[in-house]
């Protein structure tokens, strides 16, 4: 989260602030909604226990959900900007967190696989929300602000693309 804040402040990237908000939303989704509802215990080898020794719920894995949803979001962002090598590297990194959570005995294989599938959907939703409301170009931002303000979009009612800043 600290790196997302620093990147957002230094480079003024909406995607960094959006990703930071996604981390918070995903954490709340996992810990406050999904884990209490599903209530599937962790494996007996897990160190994640209450003070009286009872296993905490393990489905979904919060670490995997956050990591995989952000990786999915950034893979789609990289592909949108034609950064295929970056997307490939991110895809190659995807198995690391699920493997570590399973290998350390904090989650079952089923828990990390199901969480990966859920995270892919969550990451896709985040990406669709992001591209619907944010655009990297100033012209795109201007068009969005005009639409939000109910001012005719470019090419409608005398407003042309040439009138918008590039």
SEMAR-283041 format. One record per residue: residue in three letters; x, y, z of N, C-alpha, C in turn. Coordinates in nm, 3 decimals. Example, Ala and Ser with C-alpha at 12.3 -4.5 7.8 and 13.67 -1.06 7.14 Angstrom:
% SEMAR-283041
{rec ALA {1.319 -0.569 0.780} {1.230 -0.450 0.780} {1.320 -0.330 0.780}}
{rec SER {1.285 -0.225 0.708} {1.367 -0.106 0.714} {1.290 0.003 0.787}}
***
This chain:
% SEMAR-283041
{rec UNK {0.080 -0.122 0.000} {0.000 0.000 0.000} {0.084 0.127 0.000}}
{rec UNK {0.196 0.126 0.070} {0.282 0.245 0.076} {0.334 0.278 -0.064}}
{rec UNK {0.374 0.177 -0.141} {0.424 0.201 -0.276} {0.314 0.255 -0.368}}
{rec UNK {0.191 0.209 -0.349} {0.081 0.261 -0.429} {0.056 0.409 -0.398}}
{rec UNK {0.062 0.445 -0.271} {0.046 0.586 -0.232} {0.158 0.671 -0.291}}
{rec UNK {0.282 0.623 -0.276} {0.397 0.699 -0.328} {0.387 0.715 -0.479}}
{rec UNK {0.354 0.608 -0.551} {0.343 0.615 -0.696} {0.230 0.710 -0.736}}
{rec UNK {0.118 0.700 -0.668} {0.007 0.789 -0.699} {0.040 0.935 -0.676}}
{rec UNK {0.115 0.962 -0.568} {0.151 1.101 -0.538} {0.261 1.153 -0.630}}
{rec UNK {0.362 1.071 -0.655} {0.474 1.116 -0.738} {0.439 1.127 -0.886}}
{rec UNK {0.363 1.031 -0.937} {0.334 1.026 -1.080} {0.189 1.062 -1.112}}
{rec UNK {0.112 1.089 -1.009} {-0.029 1.126 -1.023} {-0.105 1.024 -1.109}}
{rec UNK {-0.083 0.897 -1.079} {-0.151 0.790 -1.151} {-0.280 0.754 -1.080}}
{rec UNK {-0.388 0.766 -1.153} {-0.518 0.727 -1.097} {-0.520 0.578 -1.067}}
{rec UNK {-0.448 0.500 -1.147} {-0.450 0.355 -1.127} {-0.391 0.316 -0.992}}
{rec UNK {-0.292 0.391 -0.943} {-0.234 0.359 -0.813} {-0.331 0.387 -0.700}}
{rec UNK {-0.400 0.501 -0.706} {-0.499 0.532 -0.604} {-0.617 0.435 -0.612}}
{rec UNK {-0.655 0.400 -0.735} {-0.763 0.304 -0.754} {-0.724 0.168 -0.695}}
{rec UNK {-0.601 0.124 -0.720} {-0.554 -0.005 -0.667} {-0.552 -0.003 -0.514}}
{rec UNK {-0.513 0.109 -0.456} {-0.514 0.121 -0.310} {-0.656 0.107 -0.255}}
{rec UNK {-0.750 0.171 -0.321} {-0.891 0.156 -0.280} {-0.937 0.012 -0.300}}
{rec UNK {-0.890 -0.053 -0.407} {-0.926 -0.192 -0.433} {-0.874 -0.284 -0.322}}
{rec UNK {-0.756 -0.255 -0.269} {-0.701 -0.335 -0.159} {-0.793 -0.325 -0.037}}
{rec UNK {-0.837 -0.204 -0.006} {-0.925 -0.183 0.109} {-1.059 -0.254 0.087}}
{rec UNK {-1.118 -0.236 -0.030} {-1.247 -0.298 -0.060} {-1.236 -0.450 -0.056}}
{rec UNK {-1.129 -0.504 -0.114} {-1.110 -0.648 -0.117} {-1.088 -0.704 0.023}}
{rec UNK {-1.015 -0.632 0.105} {-0.995 -0.676 0.245} {-1.127 -0.682 0.319}}
{rec UNK {-1.207 -0.580 0.305} {-1.338 -0.578 0.371} {-1.426 -0.690 0.316}}
{rec UNK {-1.427 -0.708 0.186} {-1.504 -0.815 0.123} {-1.465 -0.951 0.179}}
{rec UNK {-1.334 -0.975 0.191} {-1.284 -1.104 0.238} {-1.310 -1.125 0.386}}
{rec UNK {-1.265 -1.031 0.468} {-1.266 -1.051 0.613} {-1.402 -1.028 0.678}}
{rec UNK {-1.478 -0.934 0.627} {-1.605 -0.899 0.693} {-1.727 -0.964 0.631}}
{rec UNK {-1.715 -1.008 0.507} {-1.832 -1.065 0.440} {-1.815 -1.213 0.408}}
{rec UNK {-1.715 -1.246 0.327} {-1.702 -1.383 0.278} {-1.658 -1.484 0.384}}
{rec UNK {-1.553 -1.452 0.460} {-1.506 -1.549 0.561} {-1.612 -1.581 0.665}}
{rec UNK {-1.682 -1.483 0.721} {-1.787 -1.517 0.819} {-1.903 -1.597 0.758}}
{rec UNK {-1.937 -1.570 0.632} {-2.048 -1.642 0.568} {-2.007 -1.786 0.536}}
{rec UNK {-1.890 -1.802 0.474} {-1.845 -1.936 0.433} {-1.800 -2.018 0.554}}
{rec UNK {-1.726 -1.956 0.642} {-1.681 -2.016 0.769} {-1.612 -2.152 0.753}}
{rec UNK {-1.535 -2.166 0.647} {-1.460 -2.291 0.627} {-1.327 -2.281 0.701}}
{rec UNK {-1.298 -2.376 0.789} {-1.175 -2.365 0.868} {-1.049 -2.385 0.783}}
{rec UNK {-0.942 -2.335 0.837} {-0.810 -2.356 0.776} {-0.764 -2.498 0.806}}
{rec UNK {-0.656 -2.542 0.740} {-0.601 -2.674 0.775} {-0.545 -2.674 0.917}}
{rec UNK {-0.535 -2.791 0.977} {-0.487 -2.804 1.115} {-0.345 -2.752 1.132}}
{rec UNK {-0.268 -2.744 1.022} {-0.129 -2.698 1.029} {-0.117 -2.546 1.038}}
{rec UNK {-0.228 -2.475 1.020} {-0.224 -2.329 1.017} {-0.196 -2.272 1.156}}
{rec UNK {-0.119 -2.164 1.156} {-0.090 -2.092 1.281} {-0.194 -1.982 1.305}}
{rec UNK {-0.285 -1.963 1.212} {-0.386 -1.858 1.223} {-0.501 -1.907 1.310}}
{rec UNK {-0.492 -1.873 1.438} {-0.589 -1.922 1.537} {-0.633 -1.809 1.629}}
{rec UNK {-0.744 -1.832 1.695} {-0.789 -1.738 1.797} {-0.703 -1.757 1.921}}
{rec UNK {-0.722 -1.672 2.020} {-0.644 -1.683 2.144} {-0.665 -1.816 2.216}}
{rec UNK {-0.784 -1.874 2.200} {-0.810 -2.003 2.266} {-0.770 -2.123 2.179}}
{rec UNK {-0.704 -2.098 2.065} {-0.651 -2.206 1.982} {-0.741 -2.253 1.870}}
{rec UNK {-0.860 -2.196 1.857} {-0.952 -2.236 1.751} {-0.904 -2.181 1.617}}
{rec UNK {-0.915 -2.264 1.512} {-0.874 -2.221 1.378} {-0.966 -2.110 1.326}}
{rec UNK {-0.904 -2.009 1.264} {-0.982 -1.902 1.201} {-1.031 -1.949 1.065}}
{rec UNK {-1.138 -1.888 1.014} {-1.186 -1.925 0.880} {-1.078 -1.902 0.774}}
{rec UNK {-1.076 -1.988 0.674} {-0.971 -1.978 0.571} {-1.020 -1.957 0.430}}
{rec UNK {-1.152 -1.951 0.412} {-1.205 -1.934 0.277} {-1.280 -1.804 0.269}}
{rec UNK {-1.239 -1.712 0.183} {-1.126 -1.718 0.092} {-0.997 -1.672 0.161}}
{rec UNK {-0.886 -1.699 0.097} {-0.758 -1.649 0.146} {-0.750 -1.500 0.115}}
{rec UNK {-0.742 -1.418 0.219} {-0.733 -1.274 0.198} {-0.609 -1.233 0.120}}
{rec UNK {-0.495 -1.297 0.153} {-0.371 -1.265 0.081} {-0.385 -1.296 -0.068}}
{rec UNK {-0.438 -1.414 -0.098} {-0.452 -1.456 -0.238} {-0.555 -1.368 -0.309}}
{rec UNK {-0.665 -1.338 -0.243} {-0.769 -1.257 -0.305} {-0.717 -1.119 -0.342}}
{rec UNK {-0.647 -1.055 -0.251} {-0.593 -0.922 -0.279} {-0.486 -0.929 -0.388}}
{rec UNK {-0.391 -1.019 -0.372} {-0.280 -1.030 -0.466} {-0.329 -1.064 -0.607}}
{rec UNK {-0.412 -1.165 -0.618} {-0.457 -1.210 -0.750} {-0.551 -1.109 -0.816}}
{rec UNK {-0.636 -1.043 -0.740} {-0.725 -0.944 -0.801} {-0.644 -0.824 -0.853}}
{rec UNK {-0.542 -0.783 -0.777} {-0.457 -0.673 -0.825} {-0.374 -0.716 -0.946}}
{rec UNK {-0.320 -0.837 -0.942} {-0.244 -0.885 -1.058} {-0.333 -0.895 -1.181}}
{rec UNK {-0.455 -0.942 -1.165} {-0.549 -0.948 -1.278} {-0.575 -0.808 -1.331}}
{rec UNK {-0.601 -0.714 -1.241} {-0.624 -0.575 -1.281} {-0.504 -0.521 -1.359}}
{rec UNK {-0.383 -0.541 -1.307} {-0.264 -0.487 -1.374} {-0.229 -0.561 -1.502}}
{rec UNK {-0.259 -0.690 -1.512} {-0.239 -0.762 -1.639} {-0.329 -0.702 -1.746}}
{rec UNK {-0.455 -0.679 -1.711} {-0.548 -0.620 -1.808} {-0.508 -0.477 -1.844}}
{rec UNK {-0.460 -0.401 -1.747} {-0.411 -0.265 -1.774} {-0.291 -0.269 -1.867}}
{rec UNK {-0.198 -0.361 -1.843} {-0.079 -0.374 -1.928} {-0.119 -0.412 -2.070}}
{rec UNK {-0.215 -0.502 -2.083} {-0.260 -0.542 -2.216} {-0.332 -0.427 -2.286}}
{rec UNK {-0.407 -0.349 -2.211} {-0.478 -0.234 -2.269} {-0.379 -0.134 -2.327}}
{rec UNK {-0.263 -0.122 -2.263} {-0.160 -0.028 -2.309} {-0.054 -0.095 -2.395}}
{rec UNK {-0.082 -0.218 -2.440} {0.006 -0.294 -2.528} {0.143 -0.321 -2.467}}
{rec UNK {0.148 -0.337 -2.336} {0.272 -0.371 -2.265} {0.272 -0.522 -2.241}}
{rec UNK {0.289 -0.597 -2.349} {0.273 -0.742 -2.342} {0.378 -0.810 -2.257}}
{rec UNK {0.500 -0.758 -2.257} {0.606 -0.819 -2.174} {0.574 -0.799 -2.025}}
{rec UNK {0.523 -0.684 -1.991} {0.483 -0.658 -1.852} {0.369 -0.753 -1.813}}
{rec UNK {0.272 -0.769 -1.902} {0.160 -0.859 -1.875} {0.210 -1.003 -1.856}}
{rec UNK {0.304 -1.046 -1.938} {0.359 -1.181 -1.927} {0.430 -1.200 -1.793}}
{rec UNK {0.508 -1.103 -1.752} {0.579 -1.112 -1.624} {0.478 -1.120 -1.509}}
{rec UNK {0.374 -1.040 -1.515} {0.272 -1.043 -1.410} {0.200 -1.178 -1.406}}
{rec UNK {0.172 -1.234 -1.522} {0.108 -1.366 -1.527} {0.200 -1.472 -1.466}}
{rec UNK {0.329 -1.461 -1.493} {0.424 -1.557 -1.435} {0.435 -1.543 -1.283}}
{rec UNK {0.407 -1.425 -1.230} {0.411 -1.403 -1.085} {0.285 -1.454 -1.014}}
{rec UNK {0.178 -1.473 -1.088} {0.049 -1.507 -1.027} {0.049 -1.631 -0.938}}
{rec UNK {0.120 -1.737 -0.970} {0.113 -1.857 -0.883} {0.186 -1.842 -0.749}}
{rec UNK {0.271 -1.743 -0.732} {0.355 -1.735 -0.613} {0.277 -1.724 -0.482}}
{rec UNK {0.184 -1.632 -0.471} {0.111 -1.614 -0.345} {0.023 -1.735 -0.314}}
{rec UNK {-0.055 -1.786 -0.409} {-0.134 -1.906 -0.376} {-0.046 -2.024 -0.333}}
{rec UNK {0.063 -2.044 -0.401} {0.154 -2.153 -0.365} {0.208 -2.134 -0.223}}
{rec UNK {0.250 -2.012 -0.190} {0.306 -1.985 -0.057} {0.203 -2.007 0.053}}
{rec UNK {0.080 -1.966 0.031} {-0.025 -1.984 0.133} {-0.057 -2.132 0.151}}
{rec UNK {-0.054 -2.209 0.043} {-0.077 -2.353 0.052} {0.044 -2.424 0.114}}
{rec UNK {0.164 -2.390 0.066} {0.287 -2.454 0.112} {0.310 -2.432 0.261}}
{rec UNK {0.280 -2.313 0.311} {0.296 -2.283 0.454} {0.188 -2.345 0.541}}
{rec UNK {0.089 -2.407 0.479} {-0.015 -2.475 0.554} {-0.124 -2.383 0.608}}
{rec UNK {-0.131 -2.261 0.556} {-0.234 -2.168 0.603} {-0.367 -2.186 0.532}}
{rec UNK {-0.365 -2.252 0.416} {-0.487 -2.277 0.339} {-0.476 -2.411 0.270}}
{rec UNK {-0.592 -2.470 0.241} {-0.595 -2.594 0.163} {-0.579 -2.558 0.015}}
{rec UNK {-0.548 -2.660 -0.065} {-0.538 -2.639 -0.209} {-0.671 -2.588 -0.264}}
{rec UNK {-0.780 -2.646 -0.218} {-0.913 -2.602 -0.262} {-0.935 -2.454 -0.230}}
{rec UNK {-0.896 -2.412 -0.111} {-0.916 -2.272 -0.072} {-0.839 -2.177 -0.162}}
{rec UNK {-0.715 -2.208 -0.197} {-0.639 -2.115 -0.281} {-0.686 -2.119 -0.425}}
{rec UNK {-0.727 -2.236 -0.475} {-0.776 -2.244 -0.614} {-0.908 -2.169 -0.628}}
{rec UNK {-1.001 -2.192 -0.537} {-1.130 -2.120 -0.542} {-1.106 -1.969 -0.528}}
{rec UNK {-1.018 -1.932 -0.437} {-0.989 -1.789 -0.419} {-0.929 -1.729 -0.544}}
{rec UNK {-0.842 -1.802 -0.613} {-0.785 -1.752 -0.740} {-0.894 -1.726 -0.843}}
{rec UNK {-0.990 -1.816 -0.852} {-1.099 -1.798 -0.948} {-1.185 -1.676 -0.911}}
{rec UNK {-1.217 -1.663 -0.784} {-1.294 -1.547 -0.738} {-1.214 -1.419 -0.764}}
{rec UNK {-1.084 -1.422 -0.736} {-0.999 -1.304 -0.754} {-0.991 -1.262 -0.900}}
{rec UNK {-0.991 -1.357 -0.991} {-0.989 -1.322 -1.134} {-1.114 -1.243 -1.171}}
{rec UNK {-1.228 -1.285 -1.118} {-1.353 -1.213 -1.144} {-1.348 -1.075 -1.078}}
{rec UNK {-1.303 -1.069 -0.954} {-1.293 -0.940 -0.883} {-1.198 -0.846 -0.958}}
{rec UNK {-1.083 -0.897 -1.002} {-0.988 -0.815 -1.077} {-1.047 -0.764 -1.208}}
{rec UNK {-1.124 -0.848 -1.275} {-1.190 -0.807 -1.399} {-1.293 -0.697 -1.370}}
{rec UNK {-1.369 -0.713 -1.264} {-1.467 -0.609 -1.227} {-1.394 -0.478 -1.196}}
{rec UNK {-1.285 -0.484 -1.120} {-1.208 -0.363 -1.090} {-1.160 -0.297 -1.219}}
{rec UNK {-1.110 -0.377 -1.312} {-1.062 -0.323 -1.440} {-1.176 -0.255 -1.516}}
{rec UNK {-1.291 -0.319 -1.524} {-1.404 -0.261 -1.596} {-1.451 -0.131 -1.530}}
{rec UNK {-1.454 -0.128 -1.398} {-1.490 -0.005 -1.327} {-1.386 0.103 -1.356}}
{rec UNK {-1.258 0.066 -1.351} {-1.152 0.163 -1.374} {-1.160 0.224 -1.513}}
{rec UNK {-1.173 0.140 -1.616} {-1.176 0.197 -1.752} {-1.306 0.270 -1.781}}
{rec UNK {-1.410 0.243 -1.702} {-1.536 0.315 -1.720} {-1.530 0.456 -1.663}}
{rec UNK {-1.451 0.476 -1.558} {-1.451 0.606 -1.490} {-1.320 0.683 -1.500}}
{rec UNK {-1.213 0.617 -1.541} {-1.084 0.685 -1.548} {-1.023 0.663 -1.685}}
{rec UNK {-0.943 0.762 -1.728} {-0.872 0.751 -1.855} {-0.738 0.820 -1.836}}
{rec UNK {-0.634 0.762 -1.895} {-0.501 0.819 -1.878} {-0.481 0.948 -1.957}}
{rec UNK {-0.559 0.969 -2.062} {-0.537 1.088 -2.144} {-0.620 1.205 -2.092}}
{rec UNK {-0.567 1.324 -2.108} {-0.637 1.444 -2.065} {-0.764 1.464 -2.146}}
{rec UNK {-0.759 1.433 -2.277} {-0.878 1.447 -2.362} {-0.988 1.354 -2.313}}
{rec UNK {-0.953 1.231 -2.279} {-1.052 1.136 -2.228} {-1.112 1.184 -2.098}}
{rec UNK {-1.030 1.241 -2.011} {-1.079 1.294 -1.884} {-1.174 1.410 -1.909}}
{rec UNK {-1.140 1.495 -2.004} {-1.226 1.609 -2.035} {-1.360 1.562 -2.088}}
{rec UNK {-1.360 1.462 -2.176} {-1.485 1.408 -2.229} {-1.569 1.351 -2.115}}
{rec UNK {-1.507 1.276 -2.024} {-1.580 1.217 -1.911} {-1.641 1.327 -1.823}}
{rec UNK {-1.565 1.431 -1.795} {-1.616 1.540 -1.713} {-1.733 1.611 -1.781}}
{rec UNK {-1.724 1.627 -1.914} {-1.835 1.687 -1.988} {-1.960 1.599 -1.978}}
{rec UNK {-1.941 1.468 -1.990} {-2.055 1.376 -1.982} {-2.117 1.379 -1.842}}
{rec UNK {-2.034 1.380 -1.739} {-2.084 1.385 -1.602} {-2.162 1.514 -1.578}}
{rec UNK {-2.115 1.622 -1.636} {-2.180 1.752 -1.619} {-2.299 1.770 -1.714}}
{rec UNK {-2.333 1.665 -1.790} {-2.444 1.668 -1.886} {-2.424 1.771 -1.995}}
{rec UNK {-2.300 1.797 -2.030} {-2.268 1.885 -2.143} {-2.251 1.793 -2.263}}
{rec UNK {-2.296 1.832 -2.380} {-2.284 1.743 -2.497} {-2.141 1.695 -2.517}}
{rec UNK {-2.129 1.568 -2.549} {-1.998 1.507 -2.573} {-1.939 1.560 -2.703}}
{rec UNK {-1.810 1.538 -2.727} {-1.745 1.586 -2.850} {-1.819 1.538 -2.974}}
{rec UNK {-1.833 1.630 -3.071} {-1.900 1.598 -3.195} {-2.051 1.617 -3.186}}
{rec UNK {-2.103 1.649 -3.068} {-2.246 1.669 -3.048} {-2.268 1.812 -3.003}}
{rec UNK {-2.356 1.882 -3.073} {-2.391 2.018 -3.031} {-2.278 2.117 -3.051}}
{rec UNK {-2.195 2.100 -3.152} {-2.091 2.196 -3.184} {-1.959 2.175 -3.113}}
{rec UNK {-1.950 2.083 -3.019} {-1.824 2.055 -2.953} {-1.749 1.953 -3.034}}
{rec UNK {-1.626 1.983 -3.075} {-1.546 1.890 -3.154} {-1.426 1.843 -3.077}}
{rec UNK {-1.366 1.735 -3.124} {-1.245 1.684 -3.060} {-1.133 1.785 -3.063}}
{rec UNK {-1.128 1.868 -3.165} {-1.021 1.966 -3.178} {-1.028 2.069 -3.065}}
{rec UNK {-1.145 2.088 -3.006} {-1.160 2.186 -2.900} {-1.110 2.135 -2.765}}
{rec UNK {-1.090 2.005 -2.756} {-1.045 1.946 -2.628} {-0.893 1.945 -2.620}}
{rec UNK {-0.838 1.965 -2.502} {-0.693 1.958 -2.486} {-0.644 1.816 -2.509}}
{rec UNK {-0.528 1.804 -2.564} {-0.468 1.672 -2.591} {-0.376 1.631 -2.481}}
***
